[in-house]
Amino acid sequence: MLQHGLLKASFIPPQPQRDLRDLTRYRSNLKQERTRHVNRIHKLLEETNIKLSSIFADMMCKTGRDILHALAAGEARPEVLADLALRRIPSKRDALVPALQGCMRAHHCFLLGEHLLMVEHLERRIARLDREIEERLAPQKETMERLDAITGVSQRVLETLFAEIGWDLGTFPDAAHLASWVGICPGQHESGGKRMSGRTRKGNRHAKTILVQAAHAAGKTKTYLGAQFRRMSKGRGIKHAAVAVGHSILLIYYQMLTTGQPYEEKGEDYFTKRDQQEKQQRLVKQLERLGYHVDLTPQHVA
């Protein structure tokens, strides 16, 4: 079958894209390793009864790092540690003092210092990869700026999509084939005319993961994709909504790259207007079947 051309070749991206894929996947691994060390710092502080995470949403912010470095250096006085945040967060000083009353031993200080060194080392390596990836994608800068208008899509998302899928989508006949290849479309498991499961198929897990993350970011906005996320999460749950919005983002990505069209925002009230028009048409048809002639006149409210 292969000799007679009856087998379709698998999608193999060109060498520059494969090299870019290695960099983005390696960066993702480093970010996961950094997250593990930050979680170990959280666990270490919980063991010593220091509730720093209850004060800062991001414990690795500038003020949080200053306090952590002081703790690793052996400083245990809560008032002195709280003064490190006095310049930036004066309103939280009263809450910081009781939160920093713990029982740090020399053993904990040593471990905290080691974790901080690893986090900073990983951040330097991640920053180096960011610069390398940005340099390799410099020829596509104009395309990335145009795609950045998609709700929930950031530069990191586009870098991953360019590495995993590419910017030349001629390999995929249409957007449905691309969604099936990524594995972010509903599954079709039917037996005897009965649908058994709608679980998504296996695909490119790196592209699928970044699309789901972009969907969660879009769900917090007052846009069309945000309204779609909230609308689906009420009936199907957050996970189903994230996959559906990620699928929509991928379709928009394909459409913009293949046609060159700019992103068009439909608005947060798109579904409300659509449902209103469908309800209006349904009611008009019901009255016409009963023998009435319907002439709709909008009511103007002063």
BELNOR-V732449 format. One record per backbone hydrogen bond with DSSP energy under -0.5 kcal/mol. CO is the residue of the C=O (numbers start at 1). NH is the residue of the N-H. If there is no record, write none. Layout:
co=(CO & CO)
nh=(NH & NH)
This chain:
co=(1 & 1 & 2 & 10 & 11 & 14 & 15 & 16 & 17 & 18 & 19 & 20 & 21 & 22 & 23 & 24 & 25 & 26 & 27 & 28 & 29 & 30 & 31 & 32 & 33 & 34 & 35 & 36 & 37 & 38 & 39 & 40 & 41 & 42 & 43 & 44 & 45 & 46 & 48 & 49 & 50 & 51 & 52 & 52 & 57 & 58 & 61 & 62 & 63 & 64 & 65 & 66 & 67 & 68 & 69 & 70 & 71 & 76 & 77 & 78 & 79 & 80 & 81 & 82 & 83 & 85 & 89 & 90 & 92 & 93 & 94 & 95 & 96 & 98 & 99 & 100 & 105 & 106 & 107 & 108 & 109 & 110 & 111 & 112 & 113 & 114 & 115 & 116 & 117 & 118 & 119 & 120 & 121 & 122 & 123 & 124 & 125 & 126 & 127 & 128 & 129 & 130 & 131 & 132 & 133 & 135 & 137 & 138 & 140 & 141 & 142 & 143 & 144 & 146 & 147 & 150 & 152 & 154 & 155 & 156 & 157 & 158 & 159 & 160 & 161 & 161 & 167 & 169 & 171 & 174 & 175 & 176 & 177 & 178 & 179 & 179 & 179 & 181 & 185 & 188 & 189 & 189 & 191 & 194 & 197 & 198 & 203 & 204 & 205 & 206 & 207 & 208 & 209 & 210 & 211 & 212 & 213 & 214 & 215 & 217 & 218 & 221 & 223 & 224 & 225 & 226 & 227 & 228 & 229 & 230 & 231 & 232 & 232 & 233 & 237 & 238 & 239 & 240 & 241 & 242 & 243 & 244 & 245 & 246 & 247 & 248 & 249 & 250 & 251 & 252 & 253 & 254 & 255 & 255 & 256 & 263 & 264 & 267 & 269 & 270 & 271 & 272 & 273 & 274 & 275 & 276 & 277 & 278 & 279 & 280 & 281 & 282 & 283 & 284 & 285 & 286 & 287 & 288 & 292 & 298 & 299 & 300)
nh=(6 & 7 & 5 & 12 & 13 & 18 & 19 & 20 & 21 & 22 & 23 & 24 & 25 & 26 & 27 & 28 & 29 & 30 & 31 & 32 & 33 & 34 & 35 & 36 & 37 & 38 & 39 & 40 & 41 & 42 & 43 & 44 & 45 & 46 & 47 & 48 & 50 & 49 & 103 & 51 & 52 & 54 & 55 & 56 & 59 & 61 & 65 & 66 & 67 & 68 & 69 & 70 & 71 & 72 & 73 & 75 & 74 & 78 & 81 & 82 & 83 & 84 & 84 & 85 & 86 & 89 & 92 & 93 & 96 & 97 & 98 & 99 & 100 & 101 & 51 & 102 & 109 & 110 & 111 & 112 & 113 & 114 & 115 & 116 & 117 & 118 & 119 & 120 & 121 & 122 & 123 & 124 & 125 & 126 & 127 & 128 & 129 & 130 & 131 & 132 & 133 & 134 & 135 & 136 & 137 & 138 & 140 & 141 & 144 & 145 & 146 & 147 & 148 & 149 & 150 & 153 & 154 & 158 & 159 & 160 & 161 & 162 & 163 & 164 & 165 & 166 & 169 & 172 & 173 & 178 & 179 & 180 & 181 & 182 & 183 & 184 & 185 & 204 & 201 & 190 & 196 & 197 & 194 & 191 & 189 & 187 & 205 & 208 & 209 & 210 & 211 & 212 & 213 & 214 & 215 & 216 & 217 & 218 & 219 & 220 & 221 & 223 & 227 & 228 & 229 & 230 & 231 & 232 & 233 & 234 & 235 & 236 & 237 & 237 & 241 & 242 & 243 & 244 & 245 & 246 & 247 & 248 & 249 & 250 & 251 & 252 & 253 & 254 & 255 & 256 & 257 & 258 & 259 & 261 & 260 & 265 & 266 & 270 & 273 & 274 & 275 & 276 & 277 & 278 & 279 & 280 & 281 & 282 & 283 & 284 & 285 & 286 & 287 & 288 & 289 & 290 & 292 & 291 & 294 & 300 & 301 & 302)
